[in-house]
Amino acid sequence: MDIRLDNDEMFHLAIIASKRGDHEKAILLLKQGASEEGSARFHYLLGAEYAEINMLEKAVLHIEMALELNPDIPEAWFQLGLLHSFLNETEKAVNVWRNINQSGNASCLYLFKCGIEKAFDSEWGEAIAFIDQGVEVNTANPELNANMINLKVAWSDRVGEQVVNRNDDPHHFLSAYKEKV
């Protein structure tokens, strides 16, 4: 009988550790799983875990690795775009988000990314409208809805405000979300 954890056990235990806020344990399990299995799911969650502890460059690296292994993870494309936004790389975010389409379970992600892209250009009213539409269609991920509602609330007092250049203040649109990541 093998007493080592198999990859499914490591993956589920890493999720539990992450939910409990035990980032060290989650990262150790995910790194071990990624090295043994080399699967997109381990790299994606490892990237999400790094984002959670604000190690954004490592988060980008692992989410990119996940997408190289499996480009059909719309949530990973969305997260990667957010990470680029946090790193003041708005053009990279926009390019990454071109991989999110309007259909299926990615439709809320499409609407959310459209809202954030409108916020890049200080089009606050349109940004809020897209976020509202995304929240309405997203029935699968209430935590994501809560984060997007935080963005909407932060933006609501900016309606009518204009910024001449999107690069003047690259974090002005995501400050509420980043505090929740």
N, CA and C atoms as an extended XYZ file, in Angstrom:
543
Properties=species:S:1:pos:R:3:atomname:S:1:resname:S:1:resid:I:1 pbc="F F F"
N         0.839       -1.179        0.000 N   MET     1
C         0.000        0.000        0.000 CA  MET     1
C         0.891        1.252        0.000 C   MET     1
N         0.605        2.149       -0.954 N   ASP     2
C         1.371        3.397       -1.079 CA  ASP     2
C         0.783        4.434       -0.131 C   ASP     2
N         1.630        4.991        0.748 N   ILE     3
C         1.139        5.966        1.722 CA  ILE     3
C         1.287        7.407        1.235 C   ILE     3
N         1.875        7.598        0.051 N   ARG     4
C         1.998        8.942       -0.510 CA  ARG     4
C         0.652        9.415       -1.039 C   ARG     4
N         0.466       10.717       -1.030 N   LEU     5
C        -0.756       11.293       -1.582 CA  LEU     5
C        -0.734       11.178       -3.103 C   LEU     5
N        -1.884       10.794       -3.692 N   ASP     6
C        -1.949       10.826       -5.147 CA  ASP     6
C        -2.319       12.253       -5.579 C   ASP     6
N        -2.302       12.493       -6.886 N   ASN     7
C        -2.509       13.859       -7.384 CA  ASN     7
C        -3.889       14.407       -7.054 C   ASN     7
N        -4.915       13.579       -7.117 N   ASP     8
C        -6.254       14.058       -6.753 CA  ASP     8
C        -6.322       14.443       -5.283 C   ASP     8
N        -5.706       13.642       -4.424 N   GLU     9
C        -5.687       13.964       -2.993 CA  GLU     9
C        -4.933       15.271       -2.744 C   GLU     9
N        -3.770       15.418       -3.402 N   MET    10
C        -2.995       16.659       -3.243 CA  MET    10
C        -3.808       17.870       -3.687 C   MET    10
N        -4.479       17.722       -4.811 N   PHE    11
C        -5.245       18.834       -5.364 CA  PHE    11
C        -6.371       19.253       -4.412 C   PHE    11
N        -7.128       18.287       -3.928 N   HIS    12
C        -8.250       18.604       -3.030 CA  HIS    12
C        -7.768       19.125       -1.678 C   HIS    12
N        -6.689       18.580       -1.177 N   LEU    13
C        -6.136       19.089        0.083 CA  LEU    13
C        -5.585       20.513       -0.082 C   LEU    13
N        -5.031       20.804       -1.248 N   ALA    14
C        -4.545       22.159       -1.514 CA  ALA    14
C        -5.705       23.152       -1.535 C   ALA    14
N        -6.821       22.757       -2.123 N   ILE    15
C        -8.006       23.622       -2.134 CA  ILE    15
C        -8.484       23.883       -0.714 C   ILE    15
N        -8.536       22.843        0.086 N   ILE    16
C        -8.969       22.998        1.481 CA  ILE    16
C        -8.006       23.910        2.242 C   ILE    16
N        -6.711       23.697        2.056 N   ALA    17
C        -5.713       24.541        2.733 CA  ALA    17
C        -5.865       25.999        2.305 C   ALA    17
N        -6.093       26.219        1.029 N   SER    18
C        -6.264       27.576        0.532 CA  SER    18
C        -7.498       28.233        1.145 C   SER    18
N        -8.595       27.507        1.187 N   LYS    19
C        -9.823       28.053        1.768 CA  LYS    19
C        -9.646       28.391        3.248 C   LYS    19
N        -8.788       27.658        3.913 N   ARG    20
C        -8.511       27.913        5.333 CA  ARG    20
C        -7.471       29.009        5.544 C   ARG    20
N        -6.903       29.499        4.452 N   GLY    21
C        -5.887       30.541        4.554 CA  GLY    21
C        -4.497       30.014        4.841 C   GLY    21
N        -4.305       28.701        4.722 N   ASP    22
C        -2.987       28.101        4.935 CA  ASP    22
C        -2.240       28.085        3.599 C   ASP    22
N        -1.740       29.263        3.231 N   HIS    23
C        -1.107       29.425        1.919 CA  HIS    23
C         0.151       28.588        1.771 C   HIS    23
N         0.918       28.467        2.836 N   GLU    24
C         2.146       27.678        2.763 CA  GLU    24
C         1.827       26.224        2.384 C   GLU    24
N         0.873       25.631        3.074 N   LYS    25
C         0.516       24.238        2.794 CA  LYS    25
C        -0.056       24.104        1.382 C   LYS    25
N        -0.921       25.038        1.003 N   ALA    26
C        -1.512       24.979       -0.331 CA  ALA    26
C        -0.430       25.063       -1.401 C   ALA    26
N         0.498       25.994       -1.246 N   ILE    27
C         1.561       26.152       -2.240 CA  ILE    27
C         2.444       24.917       -2.304 C   ILE    27
N         2.792       24.355       -1.172 N   LEU    28
C         3.622       23.143       -1.165 CA  LEU    28
C         2.923       21.993       -1.890 C   LEU    28
N         1.658       21.791       -1.605 N   LEU    29
C         0.905       20.713       -2.266 CA  LEU    29
C         0.772       20.970       -3.766 C   LEU    29
N         0.497       22.211       -4.137 N   LEU    30
C         0.325       22.538       -5.549 CA  LEU    30
C         1.643       22.434       -6.309 C   LEU    30
N         2.749       22.856       -5.687 N   LYS    31
C         4.054       22.721       -6.337 CA  LYS    31
C         4.408       21.251       -6.543 C   LYS    31
N         4.116       20.442       -5.531 N   GLN    32
C         4.404       19.019       -5.662 CA  GLN    32
C         3.557       18.407       -6.774 C   GLN    32
N         2.277       18.733       -6.787 N   GLY    33
C         1.398       18.213       -7.835 CA  GLY    33
C         1.792       18.687       -9.218 C   GLY    33
N         2.179       19.951       -9.331 N   ALA    34
C         2.586       20.489      -10.629 CA  ALA    34
C         3.851       19.807      -11.130 C   ALA    34
N         4.773       19.491      -10.217 N   SER    35
C         6.019       18.848      -10.643 CA  SER    35
C         5.790       17.387      -11.013 C   SER    35
N         4.853       16.736      -10.361 N   GLU    36
C         4.604       15.322      -10.651 CA  GLU    36
C         3.668       15.131      -11.837 C   GLU    36
N         2.626       15.937      -11.902 N   GLU    37
C         1.618       15.746      -12.939 CA  GLU    37
C         1.798       16.716      -14.097 C   GLU    37
N         2.278       17.909      -13.790 N   GLY    38
C         2.431       18.925      -14.822 CA  GLY    38
C         1.114       19.311      -15.460 C   GLY    38
N         0.045       19.323      -14.671 N   SER    39
C        -1.261       19.612      -15.248 CA  SER    39
C        -1.636       21.072      -15.097 C   SER    39
N        -2.531       21.510      -15.956 N   ALA    40
C        -3.013       22.888      -15.939 CA  ALA    40
C        -3.682       23.217      -14.615 C   ALA    40
N        -4.404       22.260      -14.055 N   ARG    41
C        -5.148       22.569      -12.827 CA  ARG    41
C        -4.220       22.924      -11.674 C   ARG    41
N        -3.099       22.241      -11.540 N   PHE    42
C        -2.146       22.561      -10.481 CA  PHE    42
C        -1.504       23.934      -10.714 C   PHE    42
N        -1.093       24.195      -11.952 N   HIS    43
C        -0.455       25.477      -12.247 CA  HIS    43
C        -1.438       26.633      -12.083 C   HIS    43
N        -2.683       26.435      -12.519 N   TYR    44
C        -3.674       27.499      -12.393 CA  TYR    44
C        -3.922       27.842      -10.921 C   TYR    44
N        -4.153       26.839      -10.099 N   LEU    45
C        -4.400       27.108       -8.684 CA  LEU    45
C        -3.151       27.624       -7.975 C   LEU    45
N        -1.984       27.174       -8.411 N   LEU    46
C        -0.749       27.710       -7.842 CA  LEU    46
C        -0.631       29.201       -8.178 C   LEU    46
N        -0.956       29.556       -9.401 N   GLY    47
C        -0.967       30.963       -9.784 CA  GLY    47
C        -1.966       31.763       -8.973 C   GLY    47
N        -3.160       31.204       -8.768 N   ALA    48
C        -4.183       31.887       -7.965 CA  ALA    48
C        -3.711       32.051       -6.520 C   ALA    48
N        -3.036       31.054       -6.020 N   GLU    49
C        -2.525       31.123       -4.643 CA  GLU    49
C        -1.445       32.209       -4.526 C   GLU    49
N        -0.552       32.280       -5.518 N   TYR    50
C         0.456       33.341       -5.516 CA  TYR    50
C        -0.212       34.713       -5.602 C   TYR    50
N        -1.261       34.831       -6.389 N   ALA    51
C        -1.984       36.104       -6.472 CA  ALA    51
C        -2.577       36.464       -5.116 C   ALA    51
N        -3.073       35.476       -4.422 N   GLU    52
C        -3.679       35.689       -3.105 CA  GLU    52
C        -2.679       36.284       -2.115 C   GLU    52
N        -1.417       35.900       -2.232 N   ILE    53
C        -0.405       36.422       -1.295 CA  ILE    53
C         0.414       37.550       -1.941 C   ILE    53
N        -0.108       38.087       -3.037 N   ASN    54
C         0.449       39.261       -3.705 CA  ASN    54
C         1.839       39.031       -4.305 C   ASN    54
N         2.099       37.818       -4.752 N   MET    55
C         3.311       37.523       -5.513 CA  MET    55
C         2.888       37.436       -6.981 C   MET    55
N         2.642       38.616       -7.555 N   LEU    56
C         1.963       38.690       -8.840 CA  LEU    56
C         2.779       38.155      -10.004 C   LEU    56
N         4.080       38.367      -10.012 N   GLU    57
C         4.889       37.850      -11.121 CA  GLU    57
C         4.865       36.322      -11.154 C   GLU    57
N         4.959       35.694       -9.977 N   LYS    58
C         4.868       34.227       -9.928 CA  LYS    58
C         3.470       33.760      -10.315 C   LYS    58
N         2.474       34.531       -9.933 N   ALA    59
C         1.105       34.191      -10.312 CA  ALA    59
C         0.964       34.192      -11.830 C   ALA    59
N         1.482       35.225      -12.476 N   VAL    60
C         1.433       35.305      -13.940 CA  VAL    60
C         2.136       34.107      -14.553 C   VAL    60
N         3.311       33.789      -14.064 N   LEU    61
C         4.090       32.671      -14.596 CA  LEU    61
C         3.302       31.365      -14.566 C   LEU    61
N         2.698       31.061      -13.428 N   HIS    62
C         1.994       29.778      -13.309 CA  HIS    62
C         0.673       29.759      -14.065 C   HIS    62
N        -0.002       30.873      -14.142 N   ILE    63
C        -1.238       30.888      -14.930 CA  ILE    63
C        -0.902       30.773      -16.413 C   ILE    63
N         0.182       31.394      -16.842 N   GLU    64
C         0.624       31.216      -18.227 CA  GLU    64
C         0.984       29.765      -18.507 C   GLU    64
N         1.642       29.107      -17.553 N   MET    65
C         1.980       27.682      -17.719 CA  MET    65
C         0.703       26.849      -17.831 C   MET    65
N        -0.290       27.170      -17.003 N   ALA    66
C        -1.560       26.446      -17.059 CA  ALA    66
C        -2.197       26.608      -18.435 C   ALA    66
N        -2.174       27.816      -18.966 N   LEU    67
C        -2.801       28.067      -20.264 CA  LEU    67
C        -2.027       27.442      -21.415 C   LEU    67
N        -0.714       27.283      -21.255 N   GLU    68
C         0.064       26.551      -22.271 CA  GLU    68
C        -0.356       25.087      -22.300 C   GLU    68
N        -0.636       24.542      -21.117 N   LEU    69
C        -1.051       23.138      -21.033 CA  LEU    69
C        -2.502       22.942      -21.448 C   LEU    69
N        -3.349       23.930      -21.151 N   ASN    70
C        -4.764       23.839      -21.505 CA  ASN    70
C        -5.311       25.247      -21.720 C   ASN    70
N        -5.399       25.674      -22.974 N   PRO    71
C        -5.874       27.035      -23.247 CA  PRO    71
C        -7.388       27.205      -23.097 C   PRO    71
N        -8.088       26.152      -22.755 N   ASP    72
C        -9.551       26.196      -22.652 CA  ASP    72
C       -10.034       26.417      -21.229 C   ASP    72
N        -9.383       27.322      -20.507 N   ILE    73
C        -9.795       27.659      -19.140 CA  ILE    73
C       -10.100       29.156      -19.116 C   ILE    73
N       -11.344       29.546      -19.393 N   PRO    74
C       -11.652       30.980      -19.450 CA  PRO    74
C       -11.346       31.713      -18.154 C   PRO    74
N       -11.521       31.051      -17.018 N   GLU    75
C       -11.229       31.691      -15.736 CA  GLU    75
C        -9.741       32.053      -15.630 C   GLU    75
N        -8.891       31.222      -16.194 N   ALA    76
C        -7.452       31.502      -16.170 CA  ALA    76
C        -7.125       32.705      -17.054 C   ALA    76
N        -7.769       32.809      -18.221 N   TRP    77
C        -7.553       33.978      -19.074 CA  TRP    77
C        -8.004       35.245      -18.351 C   TRP    77
N        -9.143       35.173      -17.666 N   PHE    78
C        -9.652       36.333      -16.940 CA  PHE    78
C        -8.680       36.729      -15.831 C   PHE    78
N        -8.258       35.758      -15.040 N   GLN    79
C        -7.326       36.027      -13.933 CA  GLN    79
C        -6.009       36.584      -14.455 C   GLN    79
N        -5.511       36.032      -15.555 N   LEU    80
C        -4.258       36.522      -16.126 CA  LEU    80
C        -4.392       37.987      -16.545 C   LEU    80
N        -5.523       38.337      -17.135 N   GLY    81
C        -5.763       39.729      -17.496 CA  GLY    81
C        -5.794       40.631      -16.273 C   GLY    81
N        -6.439       40.176      -15.206 N   LEU    82
C        -6.459       40.963      -13.975 CA  LEU    82
C        -5.048       41.166      -13.432 C   LEU    82
N        -4.270       40.101      -13.451 N   LEU    83
C        -2.895       40.213      -12.953 CA  LEU    83
C        -2.097       41.230      -13.761 C   LEU    83
N        -2.229       41.191      -15.071 N   HIS    84
C        -1.537       42.185      -15.892 CA  HIS    84
C        -2.019       43.594      -15.544 C   HIS    84
N        -3.304       43.730      -15.244 N   SER    85
C        -3.833       45.028      -14.838 CA  SER    85
C        -3.183       45.504      -13.551 C   SER    85
N        -3.067       44.599      -12.581 N   PHE    86
C        -2.442       44.957      -11.311 CA  PHE    86
C        -0.988       45.361      -11.489 C   PHE    86
N        -0.350       44.808      -12.521 N   LEU    87
C         1.059       45.099      -12.792 CA  LEU    87
C         1.226       46.295      -13.735 C   LEU    87
N         0.155       47.067      -13.909 N   ASN    88
C         0.170       48.254      -14.777 CA  ASN    88
C         0.402       47.906      -16.239 C   ASN    88
N         0.011       46.724      -16.644 N   GLU    89
C         0.187       46.276      -18.022 CA  GLU    89
C        -1.189       46.145      -18.684 C   GLU    89
N        -1.859       47.300      -18.842 N   THR    90
C        -3.238       47.272      -19.337 CA  THR    90
C        -3.335       46.747      -20.762 C   THR    90
N        -2.367       47.066      -21.599 N   GLU    91
C        -2.416       46.560      -22.981 CA  GLU    91
C        -2.288       45.039      -23.005 C   GLU    91
N        -1.427       44.494      -22.146 N   LYS    92
C        -1.316       43.033      -22.054 CA  LYS    92
C        -2.634       42.441      -21.566 C   LYS    92
N        -3.270       43.101      -20.612 N   ALA    93
C        -4.555       42.615      -20.105 CA  ALA    93
C        -5.569       42.545      -21.236 C   ALA    93
N        -5.671       43.607      -22.002 N   VAL    94
C        -6.622       43.642      -23.122 CA  VAL    94
C        -6.311       42.533      -24.117 C   VAL    94
N        -5.031       42.328      -24.426 N   ASN    95
C        -4.655       41.262      -25.365 CA  ASN    95
C        -5.000       39.885      -24.824 C   ASN    95
N        -4.743       39.648      -23.553 N   VAL    96
C        -5.064       38.356      -22.928 CA  VAL    96
C        -6.568       38.107      -22.973 C   VAL    96
N        -7.333       39.154      -22.668 N   TRP    97
C        -8.790       38.991      -22.599 CA  TRP    97
C        -9.424       38.734      -23.958 C   TRP    97
N        -8.693       38.883      -25.040 N   ARG    98
C        -9.244       38.535      -26.359 CA  ARG    98
C        -9.547       37.045      -26.459 C   ARG    98
N        -9.011       36.271      -25.522 N   ASN    99
C        -9.243       34.822      -25.512 CA  ASN    99
C       -10.540       34.425      -24.809 C   ASN    99
N       -11.249       35.399      -24.258 N   ILE   100
C       -12.522       35.108      -23.578 CA  ILE   100
C       -13.645       35.440      -24.548 C   ILE   100
N       -14.482       34.450      -24.838 N   ASN   101
C       -15.574       34.689      -25.779 CA  ASN   101
C       -16.891       34.967      -25.055 C   ASN   101
N       -17.928       35.188      -25.830 N   GLN   102
C       -19.213       35.596      -25.279 CA  GLN   102
C       -20.138       34.431      -24.951 C   GLN   102
N       -19.719       33.221      -25.202 N   SER   103
C       -20.659       32.108      -25.082 CA  SER   103
C       -20.355       31.217      -23.882 C   SER   103
N       -21.303       30.391      -23.567 N   GLY   104
C       -21.148       29.387      -22.520 CA  GLY   104
C       -20.902       29.983      -21.151 C   GLY   104
N       -20.180       29.234      -20.324 N   ASN   105
C       -19.941       29.675      -18.952 CA  ASN   105
C       -18.948       30.835      -18.879 C   ASN   105
N       -18.363       31.213      -20.011 N   ALA   106
C       -17.435       32.343      -20.030 CA  ALA   106
C       -18.168       33.668      -20.246 C   ALA   106
N       -19.475       33.643      -20.467 N   SER   107
C       -20.178       34.878      -20.807 CA  SER   107
C       -20.084       35.926      -19.703 C   SER   107
N       -20.142       35.535      -18.441 N   CYS   108
C       -20.005       36.529      -17.371 CA  CYS   108
C       -18.588       37.086      -17.358 C   CYS   108
N       -17.600       36.266      -17.647 N   LEU   109
C       -16.218       36.744      -17.695 CA  LEU   109
C       -16.041       37.740      -18.835 C   LEU   109
N       -16.699       37.459      -19.947 N   TYR   110
C       -16.658       38.385      -21.082 CA  TYR   110
C       -17.240       39.738      -20.678 C   TYR   110
N       -18.382       39.707      -20.005 N   LEU   111
C       -19.017       40.950      -19.568 CA  LEU   111
C       -18.165       41.679      -18.535 C   LEU   111
N       -17.579       40.937      -17.595 N   PHE   112
C       -16.715       41.562      -16.590 CA  PHE   112
C       -15.497       42.212      -17.241 C   PHE   112
N       -14.875       41.505      -18.173 N   LYS   113
C       -13.688       42.076      -18.819 CA  LYS   113
C       -14.063       43.286      -19.657 C   LYS   113
N       -15.244       43.263      -20.275 N   CYS   114
C       -15.694       44.446      -21.021 CA  CYS   114
C       -15.865       45.630      -20.076 C   CYS   114
N       -16.407       45.380      -18.896 N   GLY   115
C       -16.564       46.441      -17.912 CA  GLY   115
C       -15.233       47.013      -17.470 C   GLY   115
N       -14.287       46.140      -17.203 N   ILE   116
C       -12.972       46.609      -16.758 CA  ILE   116
C       -12.270       47.366      -17.879 C   ILE   116
N       -12.418       46.891      -19.110 N   GLU   117
C       -11.810       47.606      -20.230 CA  GLU   117
C       -12.419       49.002      -20.384 C   GLU   117
N       -13.723       49.131      -20.156 N   LYS   118
C       -14.356       50.460      -20.192 CA  LYS   118
C       -13.789       51.334      -19.073 C   LYS   118
N       -13.542       50.736      -17.921 N   ALA   119
C       -12.953       51.499      -16.812 CA  ALA   119
C       -11.532       51.946      -17.142 C   ALA   119
N       -10.800       51.137      -17.925 N   PHE   120
C        -9.464       51.567      -18.351 CA  PHE   120
C        -9.540       52.940      -19.014 C   PHE   120
N       -10.630       53.164      -19.740 N   ASP   121
C       -10.809       54.418      -20.481 CA  ASP   121
C       -11.715       55.399      -19.742 C   ASP   121
N       -11.940       55.136      -18.457 N   SER   122
C       -12.760       56.002      -17.598 CA  SER   122
C       -14.184       56.171      -18.109 C   SER   122
N       -14.697       55.168      -18.769 N   GLU   123
C       -16.098       55.171      -19.214 CA  GLU   123
C       -16.914       54.467      -18.135 C   GLU   123
N       -17.074       55.146      -17.002 N   TRP   124
C       -17.594       54.557      -15.779 CA  TRP   124
C       -19.014       54.038      -15.918 C   TRP   124
N       -19.888       54.789      -16.551 N   GLY   125
C       -21.276       54.344      -16.709 CA  GLY   125
C       -21.361       53.035      -17.473 C   GLY   125
N       -20.638       52.952      -18.577 N   GLU   126
C       -20.619       51.719      -19.371 CA  GLU   126
C       -19.941       50.586      -18.601 C   GLU   126
N       -18.886       50.916      -17.868 N   ALA   127
C       -18.191       49.901      -17.060 CA  ALA   127
C       -19.163       49.281      -16.053 C   ALA   127
N       -19.907       50.134      -15.369 N   ILE   128
C       -20.866       49.659      -14.364 CA  ILE   128
C       -21.953       48.818      -15.016 C   ILE   128
N       -22.431       49.236      -16.187 N   ALA   129
C       -23.478       48.477      -16.879 CA  ALA   129
C       -22.997       47.071      -17.234 C   ALA   129
N       -21.760       46.958      -17.720 N   PHE   130
C       -21.219       45.629      -18.041 CA  PHE   130
C       -21.080       44.769      -16.782 C   PHE   130
N       -20.632       45.371      -15.688 N   ILE   131
C       -20.488       44.615      -14.437 CA  ILE   131
C       -21.859       44.118      -13.986 C   ILE   131
N       -22.865       44.967      -14.044 N   ASP   132
C       -24.226       44.561      -13.670 CA  ASP   132
C       -24.701       43.381      -14.513 C   ASP   132
N       -24.458       43.443      -15.810 N   GLN   133
C       -24.861       42.342      -16.698 CA  GLN   133
C       -24.114       41.054      -16.341 C   GLN   133
N       -22.816       41.178      -16.054 N   GLY   134
C       -22.027       40.002      -15.683 CA  GLY   134
C       -22.511       39.371      -14.401 C   GLY   134
N       -22.819       40.198      -13.405 N   VAL   135
C       -23.325       39.682      -12.127 CA  VAL   135
C       -24.651       38.959      -12.343 C   VAL   135
N       -25.480       39.504      -13.210 N   GLU   136
C       -26.788       38.902      -13.472 CA  GLU   136
C       -26.670       37.503      -14.077 C   GLU   136
N       -25.713       37.312      -14.977 N   VAL   137
C       -25.599       35.997      -15.629 CA  VAL   137
C       -24.709       35.026      -14.866 C   VAL   137
N       -23.920       35.521      -13.926 N   ASN   138
C       -23.015       34.654      -13.170 CA  ASN   138
C       -23.744       34.034      -11.984 C   ASN   138
N       -24.144       32.804      -12.144 N   THR   139
C       -24.793       32.080      -11.042 CA  THR   139
C       -23.854       31.063      -10.414 C   THR   139
N       -22.672       30.879      -11.000 N   ALA   140
C       -21.764       29.820      -10.555 CA  ALA   140
C       -20.736       30.279       -9.523 C   ALA   140
N       -20.431       31.581       -9.487 N   ASN   141
C       -19.322       32.031       -8.652 CA  ASN   141
C       -19.711       33.286       -7.868 C   ASN   141
N       -20.363       33.113       -6.721 N   PRO   142
C       -20.793       34.282       -5.937 CA  PRO   142
C       -19.638       35.130       -5.429 C   PRO   142
N       -18.474       34.530       -5.179 N   GLU   143
C       -17.320       35.309       -4.717 CA  GLU   143
C       -16.846       36.277       -5.800 C   GLU   143
N       -16.841       35.814       -7.042 N   LEU   144
C       -16.471       36.696       -8.148 CA  LEU   144
C       -17.486       37.828       -8.263 C   LEU   144
N       -18.772       37.506       -8.125 N   ASN   145
C       -19.790       38.560       -8.150 CA  ASN   145
C       -19.533       39.596       -7.065 C   ASN   145
N       -19.198       39.145       -5.870 N   ALA   146
C       -18.939       40.078       -4.764 CA  ALA   146
C       -17.763       40.994       -5.104 C   ALA   146
N       -16.710       40.436       -5.697 N   ASN   147
C       -15.557       41.256       -6.088 CA  ASN   147
C       -15.926       42.265       -7.174 C   ASN   147
N       -16.742       41.825       -8.128 N   MET   148
C       -17.141       42.737       -9.198 CA  MET   148
C       -18.078       43.827       -8.668 C   MET   148
N       -18.923       43.487       -7.708 N   ILE   149
C       -19.790       44.497       -7.086 CA  ILE   149
C       -18.951       45.511       -6.328 C   ILE   149
N       -17.867       45.066       -5.677 N   ASN   150
C       -16.950       46.006       -5.016 CA  ASN   150
C       -16.367       46.992       -6.018 C   ASN   150
N       -16.008       46.490       -7.203 N   LEU   151
C       -15.510       47.389       -8.248 CA  LEU   151
C       -16.578       48.404       -8.624 C   LEU   151
N       -17.784       47.901       -8.846 N   LYS   152
C       -18.887       48.772       -9.253 CA  LYS   152
C       -19.123       49.872       -8.225 C   LYS   152
N       -19.111       49.521       -6.962 N   VAL   153
C       -19.316       50.510       -5.899 CA  VAL   153
C       -18.197       51.554       -5.933 C   VAL   153
N       -16.959       51.101       -6.111 N   ALA   154
C       -15.832       52.031       -6.161 CA  ALA   154
C       -15.940       52.962       -7.367 C   ALA   154
N       -16.488       52.448       -8.454 N   TRP   155
C       -16.609       53.247       -9.672 CA  TRP   155
C       -17.804       54.183       -9.645 C   TRP   155
N       -18.831       53.868       -8.874 N   SER   156
C       -20.095       54.592       -8.969 CA  SER   156
C       -19.950       56.081       -8.691 C   SER   156
N       -19.009       56.480       -7.858 N   ASP   157
C       -18.837       57.915       -7.608 CA  ASP   157
C       -17.946       58.575       -8.661 C   ASP   157
N       -17.498       57.808       -9.640 N   ARG   158
C       -16.660       58.365      -10.708 CA  ARG   158
C       -17.441       58.609      -11.990 C   ARG   158
N       -18.703       58.223      -12.019 N   VAL   159
C       -19.500       58.428      -13.228 CA  VAL   159
C       -19.469       59.921      -13.557 C   VAL   159
N       -19.155       60.217      -14.801 N   GLY   160
C       -19.040       61.606      -15.232 CA  GLY   160
C       -17.617       62.125      -15.182 C   GLY   160
N       -16.745       61.469      -14.420 N   GLU   161
C       -15.336       61.869      -14.330 CA  GLU   161
C       -14.612       61.341      -15.566 C   GLU   161
N       -13.690       62.105      -16.083 N   GLN   162
C       -12.924       61.676      -17.249 CA  GLN   162
C       -11.439       61.742      -16.943 C   GLN   162
N       -10.697       60.753      -17.396 N   VAL   163
C        -9.239       60.751      -17.314 CA  VAL   163
C        -8.744       60.814      -18.749 C   VAL   163
N        -7.828       61.723      -19.021 N   VAL   164
C        -7.386       61.951      -20.388 CA  VAL   164
C        -6.613       60.755      -20.943 C   VAL   164
N        -5.796       60.109      -20.117 N   ASN   165
C        -4.934       59.032      -20.592 CA  ASN   165
C        -5.084       57.839      -19.660 C   ASN   165
N        -5.385       56.678      -20.212 N   ARG   166
C        -5.595       55.489      -19.388 CA  ARG   166
C        -4.373       55.122      -18.573 C   ARG   166
N        -3.196       55.561      -18.967 N   ASN   167
C        -1.982       55.225      -18.233 CA  ASN   167
C        -1.655       56.219      -17.119 C   ASN   167
N        -2.464       57.296      -16.986 N   ASP   168
C        -2.220       58.268      -15.919 CA  ASP   168
C        -2.285       57.615      -14.548 C   ASP   168
N        -3.243       56.754      -14.353 N   ASP   169
C        -3.445       56.095      -13.063 CA  ASP   169
C        -3.936       54.676      -13.345 C   ASP   169
N        -3.048       53.744      -13.666 N   PRO   170
C        -3.461       52.430      -14.122 CA  PRO   170
C        -4.214       51.607      -13.082 C   PRO   170
N        -4.119       51.947      -11.806 N   HIS   171
C        -4.825       51.151      -10.789 CA  HIS   171
C        -6.144       51.774      -10.367 C   HIS   171
N        -6.514       52.897      -10.925 N   HIS   172
C        -7.714       53.588      -10.464 CA  HIS   172
C        -8.975       52.751      -10.627 C   HIS   172
N        -8.967       51.820      -11.533 N   PHE   173
C       -10.165       51.051      -11.820 CA  PHE   173
C       -10.244       49.763      -11.017 C   PHE   173
N        -9.137       49.284      -10.452 N   LEU   174
C        -9.131       47.972       -9.794 CA  LEU   174
C        -8.807       48.018       -8.307 C   LEU   174
N        -8.705       49.171       -7.719 N   SER   175
C        -8.273       49.235       -6.330 CA  SER   175
C        -9.203       48.447       -5.400 C   SER   175
N       -10.477       48.471       -5.642 N   ALA   176
C       -11.412       47.747       -4.773 CA  ALA   176
C       -11.243       46.241       -4.925 C   ALA   176
N       -10.988       45.794       -6.157 N   TYR   177
C       -10.831       44.360       -6.376 CA  TYR   177
C        -9.530       43.859       -5.777 C   TYR   177
N        -8.447       44.583       -5.977 N   LYS   178
C        -7.137       44.130       -5.539 CA  LYS   178
C        -7.109       43.912       -4.034 C   LYS   178
N        -7.820       44.748       -3.291 N   GLU   179
C        -7.845       44.580       -1.833 CA  GLU   179
C        -8.536       43.283       -1.438 C   GLU   179
N        -9.366       42.738       -2.306 N   LYS   180
C       -10.091       41.500       -2.012 CA  LYS   180
C        -9.348       40.264       -2.508 C   LYS   180
N        -8.332       40.448       -3.353 N   VAL   181
C        -7.607       39.309       -3.927 CA  VAL   181
C        -6.656       38.733       -2.919 C   VAL   181
